[in-house]
Amino acid sequence: MAGDRAHYGYAARPIAHYARRMDRAAIEQQLQEARDEIAKGERQISRQWDIIQELERDGHKSNLARKVLATLLQTQEEHLEHRDQLVKMLEALGSPEPTTPEGA
């Protein structure tokens, strides 16, 4: 993705640049939302695997279900990257990562 930004003439900016534009509370709120989305994604991915196994067990094609799974996996990767960026933003502010348990 970074290559895409360079292609369109956008300069990559350090995480600290973005962190300074948001307050810690806003970043922590977004971090919790990202963690919630990751937990939701894990459940969706697990369910999609179950669907694929059921289709294949019953002799049905699973091509479309596998395409849905690929989309879910890609979305999950994006959520994980977003979470990691938010953690880096908090670190750039000199704030430790919040101690709120994941999924809480």
Backbone as CSV, one residue per row, in Angstrom:
resi,resn,N_x,N_y,N_z,CA_x,CA_y,CA_z,C_x,C_y,C_z
1,MET,0.813,-1.203,0.000,0.000,0.000,0.000,0.856,1.266,0.000
2,ALA,1.989,1.214,0.680,2.841,2.395,0.718,3.258,2.784,-0.692
3,GLY,3.486,1.776,-1.531,3.825,2.053,-2.912,2.708,2.780,-3.631
4,ASP,1.475,2.460,-3.292,0.331,3.133,-3.906,0.349,4.618,-3.574
5,ARG,0.663,4.953,-2.338,0.714,6.369,-1.941,1.777,7.104,-2.730
6,ALA,2.947,6.476,-2.868,4.036,7.108,-3.605,3.622,7.298,-5.061
7,HIS,2.902,6.333,-5.597,2.443,6.411,-6.983,1.567,7.642,-7.206
8,TYR,0.769,7.985,-6.228,-0.138,9.129,-6.364,0.463,10.430,-5.841
9,GLY,1.740,10.402,-5.502,2.417,11.622,-5.104,2.273,11.990,-3.635
10,TYR,1.779,11.071,-2.823,1.658,11.344,-1.397,2.942,10.942,-0.705
11,ALA,3.452,11.827,0.123,4.650,11.498,0.890,4.236,10.796,2.172
12,ALA,4.951,9.753,2.490,4.679,9.052,3.745,5.080,9.960,4.899
13,ARG,4.215,10.062,5.870,4.508,10.886,7.034,4.714,9.992,8.235
14,PRO,5.573,10.438,9.157,5.786,9.625,10.345,4.512,9.532,11.181
15,ILE,4.371,8.415,11.876,3.209,8.182,12.739,3.038,9.339,13.720
16,ALA,4.143,9.873,14.226,4.072,10.957,15.213,3.315,12.165,14.661
17,HIS,3.415,12.404,13.358,2.691,13.524,12.741,1.189,13.377,12.958
18,TYR,0.675,12.181,12.727,-0.755,11.935,12.887,-1.145,11.880,14.359
19,ALA,-0.259,11.331,15.167,-0.548,11.215,16.599,-0.744,12.597,17.222
20,ARG,0.038,13.566,16.794,-0.073,14.916,17.368,-1.397,15.577,17.004
21,ARG,-2.025,15.135,15.920,-3.285,15.734,15.484,-4.490,15.174,16.245
22,MET,-4.291,14.101,16.983,-5.386,13.488,17.732,-4.992,13.433,19.202
23,ASP,-5.948,13.546,20.073,-5.606,13.401,21.474,-5.602,11.926,21.863
24,ARG,-4.960,11.637,22.968,-4.787,10.262,23.412,-6.119,9.552,23.583
25,ALA,-7.109,10.219,24.140,-8.410,9.591,24.373,-9.054,9.146,23.055
26,ALA,-8.929,9.973,22.030,-9.500,9.620,20.725,-8.782,8.412,20.134
27,ILE,-7.470,8.368,20.273,-6.706,7.231,19.754,-7.069,5.969,20.527
28,GLU,-7.172,6.083,21.849,-7.535,4.917,22.652,-8.932,4.412,22.299
29,GLN,-9.853,5.322,22.023,-11.206,4.927,21.621,-11.157,4.177,20.289
30,GLN,-10.407,4.715,19.343,-10.273,4.043,18.046,-9.582,2.696,18.201
31,LEU,-8.619,2.613,19.120,-7.932,1.345,19.357,-8.908,0.294,19.878
32,GLN,-9.764,0.683,20.793,-10.750,-0.266,21.308,-11.716,-0.701,20.206
33,GLU,-12.126,0.244,19.374,-13.006,-0.093,18.250,-12.309,-1.059,17.292
34,ALA,-11.022,-0.836,17.047,-10.262,-1.731,16.171,-10.190,-3.126,16.781
35,ARG,-9.966,-3.200,18.076,-9.917,-4.503,18.748,-11.277,-5.204,18.681
36,ASP,-12.332,-4.437,18.819,-13.676,-5.020,18.698,-13.898,-5.589,17.298
37,GLU,-13.457,-4.846,16.282,-13.598,-5.312,14.904,-12.761,-6.569,14.658
38,ILE,-11.592,-6.632,15.259,-10.742,-7.818,15.115,-11.431,-9.035,15.733
39,ALA,-12.000,-8.856,16.913,-12.713,-9.966,17.564,-13.905,-10.413,16.715
40,LYS,-14.627,-9.457,16.182,-15.767,-9.771,15.306,-15.285,-10.505,14.060
41,GLY,-14.183,-10.054,13.495,-13.617,-10.698,12.315,-13.204,-12.137,12.590
42,GLU,-12.638,-12.378,13.760,-12.257,-13.746,14.123,-13.477,-14.658,14.148
43,ARG,-14.567,-14.157,14.697,-15.796,-14.957,14.744,-16.331,-15.214,13.333
44,GLN,-16.306,-14.183,12.486,-16.802,-14.341,11.113,-15.947,-15.328,10.324
45,ILE,-14.639,-15.255,10.482,-13.735,-16.157,9.781,-13.967,-17.593,10.239
46,SER,-14.110,-17.781,11.524,-14.371,-19.118,12.056,-15.670,-19.679,11.492
47,ARG,-16.707,-18.860,11.471,-17.999,-19.285,10.934,-17.891,-19.600,9.439
48,GLN,-17.122,-18.808,8.709,-16.979,-19.049,7.280,-16.267,-20.379,7.024
49,TRP,-15.265,-20.712,7.827,-14.619,-22.017,7.705,-15.629,-23.130,7.949
50,ASP,-16.483,-22.945,8.943,-17.521,-23.942,9.225,-18.441,-24.125,8.020
51,ILE,-18.807,-23.025,7.390,-19.678,-23.079,6.210,-18.991,-23.847,5.086
52,ILE,-17.721,-23.565,4.860,-16.974,-24.250,3.803,-16.925,-25.751,4.077
53,GLN,-16.627,-26.111,5.310,-16.555,-27.535,5.657,-17.913,-28.218,5.474
54,GLU,-18.966,-27.537,5.863,-20.310,-28.111,5.714,-20.667,-28.283,4.237
55,LEU,-20.379,-27.287,3.427,-20.656,-27.388,1.991,-19.906,-28.567,1.375
56,GLU,-18.623,-28.638,1.684,-17.803,-29.696,1.088,-18.211,-31.076,1.607
57,ARG,-18.540,-31.171,2.877,-18.990,-32.443,3.455,-20.254,-32.945,2.763
58,ASP,-21.130,-31.999,2.422,-22.398,-32.359,1.788,-22.288,-32.452,0.261
59,GLY,-21.063,-32.332,-0.271,-20.853,-32.499,-1.699,-21.150,-31.278,-2.542
60,HIS,-21.242,-30.105,-1.924,-21.528,-28.873,-2.668,-20.235,-28.136,-2.999
61,LYS,-20.309,-27.293,-3.997,-19.172,-26.440,-4.346,-18.972,-25.392,-3.257
62,SER,-17.716,-25.065,-3.015,-17.411,-24.073,-1.970,-16.664,-22.868,-2.534
63,ASN,-16.641,-22.732,-3.860,-15.881,-21.640,-4.488,-16.296,-20.263,-3.969
64,LEU,-17.583,-20.003,-3.975,-18.059,-18.693,-3.530,-17.770,-18.487,-2.044
65,ALA,-17.985,-19.522,-1.246,-17.712,-19.420,0.188,-16.229,-19.155,0.436
66,ARG,-15.371,-19.732,-0.388,-13.928,-19.493,-0.247,-13.560,-18.070,-0.666
67,LYS,-14.264,-17.526,-1.645,-14.029,-16.129,-2.033,-14.439,-15.187,-0.899
68,VAL,-15.557,-15.504,-0.255,-15.998,-14.708,0.900,-14.937,-14.793,1.999
69,LEU,-14.417,-15.998,2.231,-13.368,-16.179,3.240,-12.139,-15.334,2.907
70,ALA,-11.745,-15.315,1.650,-10.585,-14.513,1.256,-10.816,-13.032,1.547
71,THR,-12.027,-12.574,1.296,-12.359,-11.179,1.596,-12.307,-10.917,3.094
72,LEU,-12.846,-11.839,3.881,-12.811,-11.702,5.341,-11.374,-11.672,5.847
73,LEU,-10.529,-12.519,5.303,-9.127,-12.561,5.726,-8.404,-11.268,5.365
74,GLN,-8.677,-10.728,4.194,-8.052,-9.466,3.790,-8.518,-8.321,4.693
75,THR,-9.805,-8.296,4.966,-10.344,-7.257,5.853,-9.735,-7.374,7.242
76,GLN,-9.576,-8.602,7.714,-8.981,-8.815,9.038,-7.544,-8.296,9.064
77,GLU,-6.800,-8.535,8.006,-5.429,-8.042,7.924,-5.404,-6.513,8.000
78,GLU,-6.345,-5.867,7.333,-6.431,-4.406,7.381,-6.766,-3.930,8.796
79,HIS,-7.644,-4.639,9.477,-7.977,-4.272,10.860,-6.755,-4.422,11.764
80,LEU,-5.980,-5.479,11.564,-4.769,-5.689,12.368,-3.747,-4.581,12.102
81,GLU,-3.585,-4.197,10.847,-2.667,-3.110,10.503,-3.124,-1.794,11.141
82,HIS,-4.428,-1.535,11.104,-4.967,-0.312,11.710,-4.693,-0.311,13.213
83,ARG,-4.947,-1.457,13.867,-4.669,-1.561,15.298,-3.199,-1.258,15.583
84,ASP,-2.310,-1.837,14.787,-0.881,-1.628,15.000,-0.494,-0.165,14.810
85,GLN,-1.099,0.505,13.839,-0.826,1.931,13.630,-1.272,2.751,14.836
86,LEU,-2.426,2.414,15.391,-2.926,3.145,16.555,-2.013,2.945,17.759
87,VAL,-1.513,1.739,17.933,-0.572,1.475,19.025,0.686,2.321,18.835
88,LYS,1.180,2.397,17.600,2.361,3.218,17.320,2.082,4.691,17.583
89,MET,0.869,5.131,17.283,0.513,6.529,17.551,0.559,6.809,19.046
90,LEU,0.042,5.878,19.837,0.093,6.062,21.294,1.537,6.071,21.783
91,GLU,2.351,5.190,21.227,3.766,5.174,21.592,4.445,6.482,21.229
92,ALA,4.079,7.053,20.082,4.662,8.319,19.645,4.294,9.461,20.587
93,LEU,3.147,9.330,21.228,2.731,10.340,22.206,3.385,10.115,23.555
94,GLY,4.134,9.041,23.665,4.772,8.733,24.934,3.819,8.050,25.887
95,SER,2.745,7.522,25.359,1.743,6.864,26.176,1.880,5.368,26.023
96,PRO,1.856,4.651,27.117,1.847,3.201,26.983,0.514,2.748,26.413
97,GLU,0.512,1.580,25.819,-0.718,1.015,25.285,-1.694,0.847,26.435
98,PRO,-2.979,1.154,26.231,-3.959,1.012,27.301,-4.009,-0.436,27.792
99,THR,-4.346,-0.597,29.057,-4.372,-1.916,29.658,-5.725,-2.583,29.554
100,THR,-6.663,-1.977,28.838,-7.996,-2.565,28.659,-7.847,-3.911,27.987
101,PRO,-8.414,-4.971,28.556,-8.282,-6.287,27.941,-8.920,-6.320,26.568
102,GLU,-8.330,-7.110,25.663,-8.890,-7.228,24.317,-10.263,-7.819,24.387
103,GLY,-11.154,-7.297,23.558,-12.503,-7.790,23.509,-13.408,-7.242,24.606
104,ALA,-12.846,-6.428,25.505,-13.669,-5.879,26.596,-14.343,-4.599,26.161
